[in-house]
Amino acid sequence: MGINDLMSQMVRLRIDLAYRGAPFHGWARQPGLLTVQGCLEEALTLITRQVAQLTVAGRTDAGVHARGQVAHLDVPKEFWLSLSRGREESDQTRGERLRARLEGLAGRGLNGALALKQITVVAADFDARFSALSRTYRYLICDDARAVNPCRLDTTRTSSPLNAEKMQVAAQALCGEHDFLPFAKPREGATTIRTLHSFTVSRPQPGIVQAMICADAFCHSQVRFMMGALMEIGRGKYSPDWIGELLAAGVRDQRVPLAAGRGLTLWEVTYPPEDEYASQAAKAKVVRTLTNYPEDSS
């Protein structure tokens, strides 16, 4: 049986989900550890009665949250149709039925840390990783004890007041295409060149600093290293020009600290129109093949 015949017997599903990072050791499955991928794939394997393999838009680190994570998987068409209850039903109804079952099983014992937003049928050439145009992350910092909210689990704290204006100036040097080796954990044979579309630092309210970062993709721990550097600038340890100096040096610098995962949230993943899924995926695969990209991660 050819690959086209096999794919014709499958249905590709897009899963939109969110999660609180604290209980998980990141997205990627790891033996003996609780991970988002592990929870979902184990539950999907039980539900579909076949080994489930998820492809994800961005592999988040331990403790990192997600508001707009996207994954996809293929399920047998026979299974998909079996979700109907004795009558012809829409894909939307089947998707909601599967969403409820999956959330109930995968989220058992997690106290609401995992939320499945929706499950939809997509074209066979949709790829959660390669079809993505951009990923956006948000980072929140509380630098004033009067603004601490113990109910917020997506904010990191610092005892030093931060100069958000200087952080914003420094962030602009990171926009565009650069080799982000000074702000990444390099992997053997993998490029650290990325294109940052935008990086804004602001104060949405007193005592809170917010950073919004959008790029085509991110190196391993890139966002957290960039935020670690900006926080050093915000504290006054370095001037905003330090970012340019680090980029120009082009090497890992031990002075750049890794910001806590708690403050980081995968905010949004964007995709082109449906008729451009294949072309965007092909373009991204060429780049990753030529440069041996690692999996996109925070």
Phi and psi in degrees as a GROMACS rama.xvg file:
@    title "Ramachandran Plot"
@    xaxis  label "Phi"
@    yaxis  label "Psi"
@TYPE xy
-74.944  167.613  GLY-2
-63.8581  -35.7352  ILE-3
-67.2659  -38.5445  ASN-4
-65.4408  -40.1161  ASP-5
-64.7073  -45.3513  LEU-6
-65.6137  -29.3536  MET-7
-67.5672  -18.3249  SER-8
-95.0218  5.00312  GLN-9
-117.449  159.359  MET-10
-122.62  129.683  VAL-11
-92.0814  129.514  ARG-12
-115.897  137.573  LEU-13
-100.858  130.087  ARG-14
-113.784  119.038  ILE-15
-99.614  126.978  ASP-16
-145.735  166.406  LEU-17
-140.147  155.072  ALA-18
-157.947  155.293  TYR-19
-92.0743  129.46  ARG-20
-73.8977  -25.8032  GLY-21
-53.2375  -43.3323  ALA-22
-74.0028  -17.2676  PRO-23
-103.332  148.368  PHE-24
-92.1954  50.5406  HIS-25
87.0677  -175.406  GLY-26
-77.0079  -51.0889  TRP-27
-67.9923  138.189  ALA-28
-57.208  132.56  ARG-29
-137.989  131.62  GLN-30
-55.443  127.675  PRO-31
77.5811  3.19834  GLY-32
-121.352  150.441  LEU-33
-80.6876  116.869  LEU-34
-131.724  160.494  THR-35
-65.4165  -47.5655  VAL-36
-60.1162  -42.6506  GLN-37
-60.5132  -46.5991  GLY-38
-59.1266  -47.4963  CYS-39
-68.8871  -44.7729  LEU-40
-68.172  -36.231  GLU-41
-64.5527  -42.9534  GLU-42
-67.3339  -42.5968  ALA-43
-65.0535  -36.2744  LEU-44
-63.5035  -40.0353  THR-45
-66.8024  -41.8373  LEU-46
-71.793  -44.9224  ILE-47
-88.9922  -14.55  THR-48
61.6484  32.6226  ARG-49
-147.072  155.448  GLN-50
-63.8441  121.713  VAL-51
-92.6054  137.495  ALA-52
-132.186  115.529  GLN-53
-96.6096  142.362  LEU-54
-111.071  131.377  THR-55
-119.767  155.159  VAL-56
-70.6809  -40.9245  ALA-57
-151.144  126.625  GLY-58
-85.3398  105.745  ARG-59
-79.9053  149.257  THR-60
-76.619  172.371  ASP-61
-58.4288  132.156  ALA-62
84.4174  -10.0366  GLY-63
-82.2802  139.827  VAL-64
-93.9533  169.1  HIS-65
-142.092  130.627  ALA-66
-102.681  -31.7142  ARG-67
-134.181  48.8591  GLY-68
-74.5094  148.872  GLN-69
-134.578  135.933  VAL-70
-138.304  163.811  ALA-71
-139.464  157.936  HIS-72
-155.852  161.759  LEU-73
-106.241  135.983  ASP-74
-126.116  152.543  VAL-75
-60.3032  140.032  PRO-76
-59.9235  -35.0017  LYS-77
-60.3558  -42.9982  GLU-78
-64.0825  -44.9923  PHE-79
-59.0619  -44.5791  TRP-80
-69.346  -26.6902  LEU-81
-69.5015  -13.7376  SER-82
-71.5707  -13.6143  LEU-83
-74.1377  145.591  SER-84
-102.222  72.6363  ARG-85
76.3682  7.43107  GLY-86
-154.014  164.677  ARG-87
-67.3577  124.901  GLU-88
-129.786  161.445  GLU-89
-78.6545  161.181  SER-90
-61.6005  -33.0657  ASP-91
-62.6427  -41.7555  GLN-92
-67.0474  -42.6739  THR-93
-62.6088  -41.0383  ARG-94
-62.3819  -40.8079  GLY-95
-68.3214  -36.7001  GLU-96
-65.9416  -43.5303  ARG-97
-67.6641  -39.6176  LEU-98
-57.8179  -46.1189  ARG-99
-64.2533  -42.5258  ALA-100
-65.6115  -43.6611  ARG-101
-67.5057  -43.1752  LEU-102
-63.8805  -40.3463  GLU-103
-65.1088  -39.2379  GLY-104
-81.0362  -48.0639  LEU-105
-70.8251  -30.6518  ALA-106
-90.8628  5.0374  GLY-107
-61.1567  125.573  ARG-108
81.0579  5.82944  GLY-109
-101.113  2.71795  LEU-110
52.81  43.382  ASN-111
79.0509  12.6359  GLY-112
-73.755  -15.6355  ALA-113
-123.853  127.653  LEU-114
-130.551  125.689  ALA-115
-93.7642  117.718  LEU-116
-80.4148  -51.9078  LYS-117
-163.204  156.545  GLN-118
-126.36  122.494  ILE-119
-129.839  151.399  THR-120
-78.5884  132.399  VAL-121
-128.073  168.743  VAL-122
-62.5878  151.463  ALA-123
-63.6042  -19.4462  ALA-124
-94.5398  6.8831  ASP-125
-73.6285  134.827  PHE-126
-133.05  116.733  ASP-127
-57.2416  -33.9901  ALA-128
-87.2111  -58.9899  ARG-129
-76.7726  -27.2458  PHE-130
-78.7918  -10.2595  SER-131
-68.2102  138.191  ALA-132
-87.0619  -37.9798  LEU-133
-157.19  159.751  SER-134
-124.882  139.138  ARG-135
-122.153  132.287  THR-136
-117.844  148.948  TYR-137
-116.64  140.589  ARG-138
-126.989  128.177  TYR-139
-116.018  136.2  LEU-140
-131.359  134.248  ILE-141
-104.911  119.965  CYS-142
-117.646  21.7724  ASP-143
-145.752  121.334  ASP-144
-57.4048  -27.2088  ALA-145
-70.8931  -16.6634  ARG-146
-100.156  1.04371  ALA-147
-64.9214  131.303  VAL-148
-125.055  103.235  ASN-149
-63.6333  -14.3168  PRO-150
-80.1929  -15.1389  CYS-151
-91.4864  119.065  ARG-152
-103.867  4.95366  LEU-153
-109.596  22.3386  ASP-154
-128.348  133.144  THR-155
-95.4895  156.646  THR-156
-114.75  149.209  ARG-157
-138.624  142.809  THR-158
-85.183  -8.4999  SER-159
-99.4424  128.403  SER-160
-60.1875  140.119  PRO-161
-108.145  143.262  LEU-162
-93.6212  96.2697  ASN-163
-65.2105  -30.688  ALA-164
-64.9707  -44.0045  GLU-165
-66.691  -36.3854  LYS-166
-63.7698  -39.1944  MET-167
-64.6719  -42.5509  GLN-168
-60.5714  -45.6428  VAL-169
-64.7764  -37.1132  ALA-170
-62.0593  -29.7121  ALA-171
-66.2573  -26.6399  GLN-172
-68.687  -17.9631  ALA-173
-87.2046  -13.7366  LEU-174
-72.5117  148.962  CYS-175
99.3133  -170.699  GLY-176
-90.1346  126.035  GLU-177
-144.81  164.053  HIS-178
-88.0138  111.441  ASP-179
-92.7613  25.4531  PHE-180
-54.256  -37.6343  LEU-181
-63.5427  -13.1372  PRO-182
-126.914  37.1838  PHE-183
-151.858  159.424  ALA-184
-94.6683  100.995  LYS-185
-67.7199  146.852  PRO-186
-114.867  140.831  ARG-187
-54.2599  127.228  GLU-188
78.8311  3.36941  GLY-189
-108.138  139.291  ALA-190
-74.3365  153.064  THR-191
-116.554  18.1334  THR-192
-84.5695  127.002  ILE-193
-140.354  165.778  ARG-194
-117.408  113.978  THR-195
-88.9792  118.218  LEU-196
-77.4468  -40.6485  HIS-197
-159.119  153.589  SER-198
-151.882  107.627  PHE-199
-122.067  137.078  THR-200
-120.443  129.871  VAL-201
-149.158  173.977  SER-202
-116.205  98.8348  ARG-203
-68.9128  -21.3611  PRO-204
-160.486  160.566  GLN-205
-57.1827  135.55  PRO-206
84.9442  -2.70476  GLY-207
-124.654  129.157  ILE-208
-110.475  130.783  VAL-209
-121.232  133.238  GLN-210
-118.817  134.16  ALA-211
-119.795  123.268  MET-212
-126.415  125.691  ILE-213
-124.965  132.668  CYS-214
-148.442  168.529  ALA-215
-64.6276  -40.3924  ASP-216
-164.495  170.851  ALA-217
-130.193  147.565  PHE-218
-74.9657  168.015  CYS-219
-61.0099  121.101  HIS-220
64.7257  14.8973  SER-221
-59.3562  -46.8728  GLN-222
-61.9757  -42.3172  VAL-223
-67.4979  -35.8361  ARG-224
-69.7197  -41.0048  PHE-225
-62.0854  -41.8845  MET-226
-67.7257  -35.8223  MET-227
-60.3491  -42.1518  GLY-228
-65.9678  -44.0167  ALA-229
-64.7935  -35.7531  LEU-230
-66.2293  -35.533  MET-231
-63.0437  -38.5972  GLU-232
-68.7144  -41.7672  ILE-233
-62.0819  -31.1608  GLY-234
-78.4204  -12.7429  ARG-235
93.857  6.7033  GLY-236
-70.6356  -34.9424  LYS-237
-133.634  160.771  TYR-238
-84.1439  163.936  SER-239
-57.8703  -24.831  PRO-240
-66.4234  -15.267  ASP-241
-58.6815  -34.9605  TRP-242
-60.488  -46.9808  ILE-243
-62.0035  -37.1173  GLY-244
-64.9545  -40.517  GLU-245
-65.0533  -44.5419  LEU-246
-62.1036  -41.8361  LEU-247
-66.1594  -34.9419  ALA-248
-66.6725  -36.6937  ALA-249
70.2642  22.092  GLY-250
-134.338  159.778  VAL-251
-64.1993  134.554  ARG-252
-120.673  120.951  ASP-253
-67.0572  -10.5512  GLN-254
-75.5443  -14.6961  ARG-255
-86.5294  109.984  VAL-256
-81.693  158.55  PRO-257
-91.7107  115.354  LEU-258
-67.3338  152.326  ALA-259
-61.8311  142.269  ALA-260
-65.9561  -26.6047  GLY-261
-56.0335  -33.8694  ARG-262
-82.345  -3.82768  GLY-263
-103.12  135.187  LEU-264
-134.761  127.321  THR-265
-69.8627  108.666  LEU-266
-86.682  -44.3676  TRP-267
-160.112  146.076  GLU-268
-124.18  129.307  VAL-269
-108.562  150.268  THR-270
-132.35  155.166  TYR-271
-75.8061  176.076  PRO-272
-58.5067  157.899  PRO-273
-54.9932  -36.7068  GLU-274
-74.4146  -1.67988  ASP-275
-112.623  4.52127  GLU-276
-54.9864  -50.4817  TYR-277
-65.2311  -45.1535  ALA-278
-66.6156  -39.3352  SER-279
-66.5744  -41.5949  GLN-280
-63.9571  -41.6019  ALA-281
-63.5937  -41.5641  ALA-282
-62.507  -45.3536  LYS-283
-66.356  -37.8788  ALA-284
-66.524  -35.4726  LYS-285
-62.8968  -46.2583  VAL-286
-60.9447  -44.9558  VAL-287
-71.4251  -31.0924  ARG-288
-70.9508  -42.4682  THR-289
-69.4008  -31.3095  LEU-290
-113.12  -0.194503  THR-291
55.7598  53.492  ASN-292
-58.1049  143.695  TYR-293
-79.0026  174.674  PRO-294
-59.3149  140.47  GLU-295
-64.1071  131.6  ASP-296
-152.69  164.913  SER-297
